[in-house]
């Protein structure tokens, strides 16, 4: 399909979806978003293959069960969503709206019932995607100071998520393999200095 044909197909899809549908800004890092979203689908598949009882088994991370990995992935998405939300609202720093209710400790998260742990992953992934889709060009160009003091370019958040979600899918220790990674993403990981 030509670029012109793809544009026509997108226009028809948007027409069918209507005015309430959300789309990424043209300023968004499309390739990195694609990797993050595909990685999320891959992680979800590997997680959904596991029965609740298997979440107690060890992961590939020393000292962590699979529960820890799922909690970490959920909290990571929440943090990135807050960065995107801050940028969308023109704020220079990540904030916790209700800090006393935002217990994002992996050890605590690992104690959640299995259904709550799965919900944490699902909800945080949806929230992050909504924040990315609501960012305009100005938001994508912003940098936000994270709670840990690091200044994070918002345009880098999809790469940070892609990297984390694909590697953590392997950490679930559920027959995930780097051979499942998109080849261009695997190349980008190596360029970023990560061995897979």
C-alpha positions in Angstrom: 0.0 0.0 0.0 1.3 3.5 -0.9 1.6 6.3 1.6 -1.4 7.9 -0.2 -3.3 4.7 0.2 -2.5 4.5 3.9 -3.6 8.1 4.4 -6.9 7.4 2.7 -7.4 4.2 4.9 -6.7 6.3 8.0 -9.1 9.0 7.0 -11.9 6.4 6.4 -11.1 4.7 9.8 -11.3 8.1 11.6 -14.6 8.8 9.9 -16.0 5.5 11.0 -14.8 6.0 14.6 -16.3 9.4 14.9 -15.4 12.6 16.7 -15.0 11.0 20.2 -12.0 8.8 19.1 -8.6 9.6 20.3 -5.5 9.7 18.1 -1.8 10.3 18.8 -0.5 13.7 18.0 1.6 13.9 14.8 4.4 15.1 17.1 4.3 11.8 19.1 7.2 9.4 18.6 5.2 6.9 16.6 7.8 4.1 16.4 8.4 4.1 20.1 4.7 4.2 20.9 4.2 1.2 18.6 6.9 -0.7 20.4 5.5 0.2 23.8 2.0 -0.9 22.7 3.1 -4.1 21.1 5.2 -4.8 24.2 2.2 -4.3 26.4 0.2 -6.7 24.4 3.1 -9.3 24.6 3.3 -8.8 28.4 -0.4 -9.2 28.7 -0.4 -12.4 26.7 2.4 -13.9 28.8 0.6 -12.8 32.0 -2.7 -14.1 30.9 -1.2 -17.5 30.2 -0.4 -17.9 33.9 -3.0 -19.1 36.3 -3.3 -17.1 39.5 -1.4 -19.7 41.5 1.6 -19.4 39.1 2.0 -15.7 40.1 3.7 -16.9 43.3 6.5 -18.6 41.4 9.9 -17.0 41.1 10.6 -14.7 38.3 13.9 -14.2 36.5 14.7 -11.2 38.8 16.6 -12.5 41.9 14.4 -12.2 45.0 11.2 -11.3 43.0 8.2 -13.5 42.3 6.1 -13.0 39.2 3.8 -10.9 41.4 6.7 -8.4 42.0 7.2 -8.1 38.2 3.5 -7.4 37.6 3.4 -4.8 40.4 6.6 -3.2 39.0 5.2 -3.0 35.5 1.9 -1.4 36.8 3.7 1.2 38.9 6.1 2.0 36.1 3.1 2.8 33.8 1.5 4.9 36.5 4.7 6.9 36.9 5.0 7.5 33.1 1.3 8.5 33.0 1.9 11.1 35.7 4.8 12.5 33.7 2.6 12.8 30.5 -0.3 14.2 32.6 2.0 16.9 34.0 3.2 17.8 30.5 -0.4 17.9 29.2 -1.3 20.3 32.1 1.8 22.5 31.5 3.4 21.5 34.8 7.1 21.1 35.2 7.0 18.4 37.9 5.4 15.0 38.4 2.9 15.1 41.3 0.9 12.6 43.3 -2.6 14.0 43.6 -3.2 12.0 46.9 0.2 10.9 48.1 -1.2 8.9 51.0 -3.3 6.8 48.6 -0.5 6.2 46.1 1.4 3.3 47.7 3.6 2.2 44.8 6.0 0.0 46.7 6.7 -3.2 44.7 6.8 -5.3 47.9 3.4 -4.0 48.9 2.1 -4.5 45.3 3.2 -8.1 45.3 0.9 -8.8 48.2 -2.2 -7.8 46.3 -4.8 -10.6 45.5 -4.2 -11.9 41.9 -7.3 -10.2 40.5 -6.2 -6.8 41.9 -2.7 -7.3 40.6 -4.0 -8.1 37.1 -6.3 -5.0 37.4 -3.3 -2.8 38.4 -1.5 -3.9 35.2 -4.6 -3.4 33.0 -5.7 -0.1 34.5 -2.3 1.5 34.5 -1.7 0.5 30.8 -5.0 2.1 29.8 -4.3 5.3 31.8 -0.8 5.6 30.2 -2.3 5.2 26.7 -5.0 7.8 27.4 -2.3 10.3 28.6 -0.2 9.7 25.6 -3.1 10.1 23.2 -4.2 13.4 24.9 -0.7 15.0 24.6 -0.4 17.7 22.0 2.8 18.9 20.3 3.7 21.2 23.2 3.3 18.3 25.7 5.5 16.0 23.6 8.2 18.6 23.5 8.1 19.1 27.3 10.4 17.7 29.9 9.1 17.0 33.4 10.9 16.5 36.7 10.1 13.0 38.0 9.5 12.3 41.7 13.1 11.0 41.9 14.4 14.4 40.7 15.3 13.2 37.2 14.4 15.5 34.3 12.5 13.3 31.8 11.8 14.4 28.2 8.2 13.3 27.7 9.0 12.2 24.1 11.3 9.6 25.7 8.5 8.0 27.8 7.3 5.6 25.1 10.9 4.3 24.7 11.3 3.9 28.4 8.0 2.0 28.5 8.9 -0.2 25.5 12.2 -1.1 27.0 10.7 -1.9 30.4 7.7 -3.8 29.2 9.4 -6.1 26.8 12.3 -7.0 29.2 9.9 -7.5 32.1 7.8 -9.9 29.9 11.0 -12.0 29.8 11.3 -11.7 33.6 7.9 -13.3 34.0 9.8 -16.5 33.1 6.9 -17.8 31.1 8.6 -18.9 27.9 9.1 -15.4 26.6 12.1 -15.0 24.3 14.1 -12.1 22.8 13.3 -13.9 19.4 9.7 -12.6 19.9 10.9 -9.0 19.9 10.4 -6.9 16.8 13.8 -7.0 15.0 14.1 -3.2 14.8 13.3 -2.9 18.5 15.9 -5.5 19.4 18.4 -3.5 17.4 17.4 -0.3 19.3 17.9 -2.1 22.6 21.5 -3.1 21.6 22.1 0.5 20.5 20.9 1.6 23.9 23.5 -0.7 25.4 21.2 -3.4 26.7 22.1 -7.1 26.1 19.1 -9.4 25.4 
